[in-house]
Amino acid sequence: MLQNSPCLISDSQPAGLYIHIPFCLRKCPYCDFYSITDLSLQTAFLDALASEMNMTRELDNEFDTLYIGGGTPSVLDIKPVDNIIKTAHQCFNILSNAEITLEVNPGTVTLEQLKGYRRTGVNRINMGVQSFNSANLDFLERIHSAKEAQMALKWAQKSGYENIGLDLIYGIPGQTTSSWLKDLHSAVEFHPQHLSCYMLSFEPGTPMHKDLQNRVFNPLPEYLVCEFFETTQSFLNANGYVQYEISNFALEVIDQSGIKSTQSNISRHNMKYWNCFPYIGLGPSAHSFIEPQRFWNHSNVKKYIQELSTGRLPRAGKESLSQEQLMIEAVYLGLRQAKGIVVDAFNKKFGVNFKAMFTGVITDLEEKGLVKMSQNRCALTSKGMLYLDSIAVMFI
């Protein structure tokens, strides 16, 4: 069934491996990723994770990315991270040039840890700074200070990492364009290879969403959040960062042939998601995708441990995507990227004529300055990126 599915990728396209570490010292009120604060389950979880890897090892995919996310993976000491990476190498065909990312929180990491993680094979650090502003950090209930974030970034550089990603959040109540620009200034002073700038969202079920409903605070007006987005684009572009996805920017470097490129600094792992490439997710709540099938694990550490202790994979559900669903995802994920939808690849994959299918929609959006259509690309303009969700719906 998988072999006969329409597929943008060749059989040789390497897959991505994601491992979810479900522990946090404290839950951030805006975060809807699955995690718990009971660290006493660490040992049992790590044993279960090793079991899941061993039970999934028959996959014949090659992997060129390994991403350890969370939660807060940096609550784990060096040895557990080393064991995870070693087991992953034993169970999966991870290529020698693989991008191996570890997410870290500035409040849970030391210089020695960062040096130790590098020895385990981690070659990319993604640091959840979120802000260098004390008031913003207090509102987000982060466990670190601005000074600790700056120190952790210096430690990462001192430890020899040449691929450092930094996460920031904008649209925080009380934030101004001026204070957001200060955050961006502080970030680029460290010359990170990658910057992710996320708009604060109030996800249903989170404490922050409840506070919003109870009017504990007032959200920023939409026009101001749009202004932040445009400020981010212009400031980072002026400082050598190229936007390759709505929230993601890679530092442009001059390669060996003298050509400017961002290729070495993009998140290779996240590109798996945006291009519908195969990926396997391990750990509680982790999702996997091998076209056309998607499957996911229980969002409960105890249930996860229990299932694996009885020799069962901790699957909570699965679905097989129809041709139409795959097409909708390809449109939405393609529009998220600055390069847009590659028309020839889309036509080949789905056996359709993209331009003929959407000629009315494209013409309308081009006239409004929201989409730019070239011979082989359909991409959002900078203005269009502000309206991704409502534009994507027009293609359905």
C-alpha positions as CSV (number, residue, x, y, z in Angstrom):
1,M,0.0,0.0,0.0
2,L,2.8,2.5,1.0
3,Q,4.8,1.6,-2.1
4,N,1.9,2.5,-4.5
5,S,0.9,5.8,-2.9
6,P,1.5,9.0,-4.8
7,C,4.7,10.4,-3.4
8,L,6.8,13.5,-3.9
9,I,9.9,11.8,-2.6
10,S,12.0,9.0,-4.0
11,D,12.6,5.8,-2.1
12,S,16.1,7.2,-1.3
13,Q,14.8,10.3,0.5
14,P,16.1,10.1,4.1
15,A,13.6,10.2,6.9
16,G,13.6,12.2,10.1
17,L,13.6,10.7,13.6
18,Y,11.9,12.7,16.4
19,I,12.2,11.7,20.1
20,H,9.9,13.4,22.6
21,I,11.2,13.9,26.2
22,P,8.0,14.6,28.2
23,F,9.5,16.3,31.3
24,C,9.6,19.9,32.4
25,L,10.6,21.5,35.7
26,R,7.6,23.7,35.3
27,K,4.9,23.9,32.6
28,C,4.7,27.2,30.7
29,P,1.1,28.5,30.7
30,Y,1.0,29.0,26.9
31,C,2.4,25.6,25.8
32,D,0.1,22.8,24.6
33,F,2.9,20.3,23.9
34,Y,2.6,17.2,26.1
35,S,4.8,17.2,29.2
36,I,4.7,16.5,33.0
37,T,6.7,17.8,36.0
38,D,7.0,14.5,37.8
39,L,10.7,13.7,37.1
40,S,10.5,10.5,39.2
41,L,9.3,8.7,36.1
42,Q,12.5,9.4,34.2
43,T,14.2,6.0,34.6
44,A,11.0,4.1,33.6
45,F,10.5,6.4,30.7
46,L,14.0,5.9,29.4
47,D,13.7,2.1,29.6
48,A,10.4,2.3,27.7
49,L,11.9,4.6,25.1
50,A,14.8,2.1,24.5
51,S,12.1,-0.7,24.1
52,E,10.1,1.4,21.6
53,M,13.3,2.0,19.5
54,N,14.1,-1.7,19.5
55,M,10.5,-2.6,18.5
56,T,10.6,0.0,15.6
57,R,14.0,-1.0,14.3
58,E,12.8,-3.0,11.3
59,L,12.3,0.2,9.3
60,D,14.6,0.2,6.3
61,N,14.6,4.0,6.0
62,E,17.8,6.0,6.1
63,F,17.7,8.9,8.6
64,D,19.6,12.1,8.2
65,T,18.0,14.0,11.1
66,L,17.5,13.2,14.8
67,Y,15.6,15.7,16.8
68,I,15.3,15.4,20.6
69,G,12.5,17.7,21.6
70,G,10.0,18.2,24.4
71,G,9.1,19.1,27.0
72,T,12.6,20.0,28.2
73,P,15.2,17.5,27.0
74,S,17.9,19.4,29.0
75,V,16.4,18.2,32.3
76,L,18.2,15.0,31.3
77,D,21.9,14.7,32.2
78,I,24.6,13.8,29.7
79,K,24.5,10.0,30.2
80,P,20.8,9.5,29.4
81,V,21.2,11.7,26.3
82,D,24.3,9.6,25.3
83,N,22.3,6.4,25.8
84,I,19.4,7.7,23.7
85,I,21.7,8.6,20.8
86,K,23.6,5.4,21.0
87,T,20.4,3.3,21.0
88,A,19.1,5.3,18.1
89,H,22.2,4.5,16.1
90,Q,21.9,0.8,17.0
91,C,18.3,0.6,15.9
92,F,18.1,2.9,12.9
93,N,20.3,3.6,9.9
94,I,21.4,7.1,10.9
95,L,23.7,8.6,8.3
96,S,27.1,9.9,9.3
97,N,26.4,13.5,8.3
98,A,23.0,13.5,10.2
99,E,21.8,16.7,11.9
100,I,21.4,15.8,15.6
101,T,19.4,18.5,17.5
102,L,18.8,18.8,21.2
103,E,16.3,21.4,22.6
104,V,17.5,23.1,25.7
105,N,16.1,25.5,28.2
106,P,18.5,28.2,29.5
107,G,17.2,27.5,33.0
108,T,18.2,23.8,33.0
109,V,21.6,23.7,31.4
110,T,25.2,24.2,32.4
111,L,28.4,24.7,30.5
112,E,29.5,21.2,31.5
113,Q,26.2,19.7,30.2
114,L,26.5,21.5,26.9
115,K,30.1,20.2,26.4
116,G,28.9,16.7,27.4
117,Y,25.9,16.8,25.0
118,R,28.4,17.7,22.2
119,R,30.5,14.6,23.0
120,T,27.4,12.4,22.7
121,G,27.0,13.5,19.0
122,V,24.6,16.4,19.4
123,N,25.7,18.9,16.7
124,R,22.8,21.4,16.8
125,I,21.4,23.1,19.8
126,N,17.9,24.7,19.8
127,M,17.5,27.1,22.7
128,G,14.1,28.3,23.9
129,V,15.0,31.8,25.0
130,Q,11.6,33.3,24.1
131,S,12.6,36.8,25.2
132,F,15.5,38.9,26.7
133,N,13.0,41.1,28.5
134,S,12.3,40.4,32.2
135,A,8.6,41.5,32.0
136,N,8.0,39.2,29.1
137,L,9.7,36.3,30.7
138,D,7.6,36.9,33.9
139,F,4.4,36.9,31.8
140,L,5.4,33.7,30.0
141,E,6.4,32.2,33.4
142,R,9.8,31.1,32.1
143,I,12.2,29.5,34.6
144,H,15.2,31.5,33.4
145,S,16.2,35.2,33.4
146,A,17.5,37.2,30.5
147,K,21.0,37.1,32.0
148,E,20.8,33.3,32.2
149,A,19.7,33.1,28.6
150,Q,22.6,35.2,27.5
151,M,25.0,33.1,29.5
152,A,23.6,29.8,28.1
153,L,24.1,31.1,24.6
154,K,27.7,32.0,25.4
155,W,28.2,28.5,26.9
156,A,26.8,26.9,23.7
157,Q,29.3,28.8,21.6
158,K,32.1,28.1,24.0
159,S,31.2,24.4,23.8
160,G,32.0,24.4,20.1
161,Y,28.5,24.3,18.6
162,E,28.5,25.7,15.1
163,N,24.8,25.3,14.6
164,I,22.7,27.1,17.2
165,G,19.0,27.9,16.9
166,L,17.3,30.4,19.1
167,D,13.5,30.7,19.7
168,L,11.7,34.0,20.4
169,I,8.1,34.8,21.0
170,Y,6.3,38.1,20.0
171,G,2.8,39.4,20.4
172,I,3.1,39.2,24.2
173,P,0.6,41.5,26.1
174,G,2.4,44.7,27.0
175,Q,5.0,44.3,24.3
176,T,5.8,47.2,22.0
177,T,7.5,47.4,18.6
178,S,10.5,49.0,20.4
179,S,10.8,46.2,23.0
180,W,10.4,43.5,20.3
181,L,13.2,45.1,18.3
182,K,15.4,45.1,21.4
183,D,14.8,41.3,21.6
184,L,15.8,40.9,18.0
185,H,18.9,43.0,18.5
186,S,19.9,40.9,21.5
187,A,19.4,37.7,19.5
188,V,21.5,38.7,16.5
189,E,24.3,39.9,18.7
190,F,25.0,36.2,19.3
191,H,25.0,35.5,15.5
192,P,22.9,32.3,15.9
193,Q,22.7,30.2,12.7
194,H,18.9,30.0,13.0
195,L,16.1,32.0,14.5
196,S,12.5,31.0,15.0
197,C,10.2,33.8,15.8
198,Y,6.7,32.6,16.9
199,M,3.6,34.6,17.4
200,L,2.2,34.0,20.9
201,S,-1.0,31.9,20.5
202,F,-3.6,31.1,23.1
203,E,-4.2,27.4,22.6
204,P,-7.4,25.9,24.0
205,G,-6.8,23.9,27.2
206,T,-3.8,25.9,28.3
207,P,-3.8,28.0,31.5
208,M,-3.1,31.1,29.4
209,H,-6.2,30.5,27.2
210,K,-8.2,30.3,30.4
211,D,-6.7,33.6,31.7
212,L,-7.6,35.2,28.3
213,Q,-11.2,34.0,28.6
214,N,-11.4,35.3,32.2
215,R,-9.9,38.6,31.0
216,V,-6.9,38.4,33.3
217,F,-5.1,40.2,30.5
218,N,-5.9,41.9,27.2
219,P,-4.3,40.5,24.0
220,L,-2.5,42.8,21.7
221,P,-4.6,44.2,18.9
222,E,-4.2,42.3,15.6
223,Y,-2.7,45.3,13.7
224,L,0.2,45.5,16.2
225,V,0.9,41.8,16.0
226,C,1.0,42.2,12.2
227,E,3.4,45.1,12.6
228,F,5.7,42.9,14.7
229,F,5.7,40.3,12.0
230,E,6.7,42.9,9.3
231,T,9.3,44.3,11.7
232,T,10.8,40.8,12.2
233,Q,11.0,40.3,8.4
234,S,12.7,43.6,7.6
235,F,15.1,43.6,10.7
236,L,16.3,40.0,10.2
237,N,16.6,40.4,6.5
238,A,18.8,43.5,7.0
239,N,20.9,41.5,9.4
240,G,21.6,38.6,7.0
241,Y,18.8,36.2,8.0
242,V,16.7,34.8,5.2
243,Q,13.1,33.8,5.9
244,Y,12.5,30.3,4.5
245,E,9.3,29.5,6.4
246,I,6.7,31.8,8.0
247,S,8.4,31.6,11.5
248,N,11.9,30.5,10.6
249,F,15.0,32.4,9.5
250,A,18.4,31.0,8.5
251,L,21.7,33.0,8.6
252,E,23.1,33.5,5.1
253,V,26.7,32.4,4.7
254,I,29.1,32.4,1.8
255,D,29.9,28.8,0.8
256,Q,33.2,27.4,-0.5
257,S,32.4,28.5,-4.1
258,G,31.7,32.1,-3.0
259,I,27.9,31.8,-3.3
260,K,25.6,33.1,-0.6
261,S,23.5,30.3,0.8
262,T,21.3,29.5,3.9
263,Q,21.3,25.7,3.1
264,S,23.7,24.7,5.9
265,N,21.7,26.7,8.5
266,I,18.1,25.7,7.8
267,S,16.5,23.2,10.2
268,R,16.8,20.0,8.1
269,H,14.5,18.2,10.5
270,N,11.7,20.7,10.3
271,M,11.9,20.5,6.5
272,K,10.7,16.9,6.7
273,Y,7.4,18.1,8.1
274,W,6.9,21.0,5.7
275,N,7.7,18.8,2.6
276,C,5.7,15.8,3.6
277,F,8.9,13.7,3.9
278,P,8.7,10.6,6.1
279,Y,9.4,10.9,9.8
280,I,9.1,8.6,12.8
281,G,8.2,10.0,16.2
282,L,9.1,8.1,19.5
283,G,8.0,8.9,23.0
284,P,4.6,10.0,24.4
285,S,2.4,12.1,22.1
286,A,4.9,11.7,19.2
287,H,3.5,11.6,15.6
288,S,4.9,9.6,12.7
289,F,4.2,10.0,8.9
290,I,5.0,7.5,6.2
291,E,2.8,8.6,3.3
292,P,-0.1,8.1,3.2
293,Q,-0.2,6.9,6.8
294,R,0.0,8.9,10.0
295,F,0.1,7.3,13.4
296,W,0.7,8.7,16.9
297,N,1.5,7.6,20.5
298,H,-0.5,8.0,23.7
299,S,-0.1,11.4,25.3
300,N,0.4,9.9,28.7
301,V,3.8,8.8,30.2
302,K,2.3,6.1,32.4
303,K,0.2,4.7,29.6
304,Y,3.3,4.8,27.3
305,I,5.4,2.9,29.9
306,Q,2.7,0.4,30.6
307,E,2.1,-0.5,26.9
308,L,5.8,-1.0,26.2
309,S,6.2,-3.1,29.4
310,T,3.7,-5.6,27.9
311,G,5.5,-5.7,24.5
312,R,3.0,-3.5,22.7
313,L,3.8,-0.3,20.7
314,P,2.1,2.7,22.5
315,R,-0.1,3.6,19.6
316,A,-3.1,5.8,20.3
317,G,-4.3,6.0,16.8
318,K,-3.6,6.0,13.0
319,E,-5.2,7.2,9.8
320,S,-4.6,6.8,6.1
321,L,-4.8,10.1,4.2
322,S,-6.9,10.3,1.1
323,Q,-5.5,11.8,-2.1
324,E,-7.6,15.0,-1.3
325,Q,-6.2,15.2,2.2
326,L,-2.6,14.8,1.0
327,M,-3.3,17.6,-1.6
328,I,-4.7,19.9,1.1
329,E,-1.6,19.3,3.3
330,A,0.7,19.9,0.4
331,V,-0.9,23.3,-0.4
332,Y,-0.9,24.4,3.2
333,L,2.7,23.3,4.0
334,G,3.9,24.6,0.6
335,L,2.5,28.0,1.3
336,R,4.2,28.1,4.7
337,Q,7.5,28.1,2.9
338,A,9.1,31.1,1.2
339,K,9.8,29.0,-1.9
340,G,6.1,28.2,-2.1
341,I,4.5,25.3,-3.9
342,V,6.7,23.8,-6.6
343,V,4.1,23.4,-9.3
344,D,5.8,20.7,-11.5
345,A,6.3,18.5,-8.4
346,F,2.7,19.1,-7.3
347,N,1.3,18.2,-10.7
348,K,3.5,15.1,-10.9
349,K,2.6,13.9,-7.5
350,F,-1.2,14.3,-7.8
351,G,-1.7,13.9,-11.5
352,V,-3.4,17.3,-11.8
353,N,-2.8,20.7,-13.4
354,F,-2.3,23.1,-10.4
355,K,-2.7,26.3,-12.4
356,A,-5.9,25.1,-14.2
357,M,-7.3,23.9,-10.8
358,F,-6.8,27.1,-9.0
359,T,-6.6,29.8,-11.7
360,G,-9.5,31.8,-10.3
361,V,-8.1,31.8,-6.7
362,I,-4.6,32.6,-7.9
363,T,-5.7,35.5,-10.1
364,D,-7.8,37.0,-7.2
365,L,-4.9,36.6,-4.7
366,E,-2.3,38.1,-7.2
367,E,-4.5,41.1,-7.7
368,K,-4.6,41.6,-3.9
369,G,-0.8,41.3,-3.7
370,L,-1.1,38.2,-1.5
371,V,0.4,35.6,-3.8
372,K,3.1,35.7,-6.5
373,M,3.0,33.2,-9.3
374,S,6.0,32.3,-11.4
375,Q,6.4,29.7,-14.0
376,N,7.0,26.9,-11.5
377,R,6.2,28.4,-8.1
378,C,3.2,29.6,-6.2
379,A,4.3,31.5,-3.1
380,L,2.8,33.9,-0.6
381,T,4.1,37.5,-0.6
382,S,5.3,39.0,2.7
383,K,1.8,40.5,3.1
384,G,0.2,37.2,2.2
385,M,2.1,35.4,4.9
386,L,0.0,37.3,7.5
387,Y,-3.1,35.6,6.1
388,L,-1.8,32.0,5.6
389,D,-4.7,30.2,7.2
390,S,-7.5,32.1,5.4
391,I,-5.6,31.9,2.0
392,A,-5.0,28.1,2.4
393,V,-8.8,27.6,2.9
394,M,-9.4,29.2,-0.5
395,F,-7.5,26.4,-2.2
396,I,-9.7,23.7,-0.7
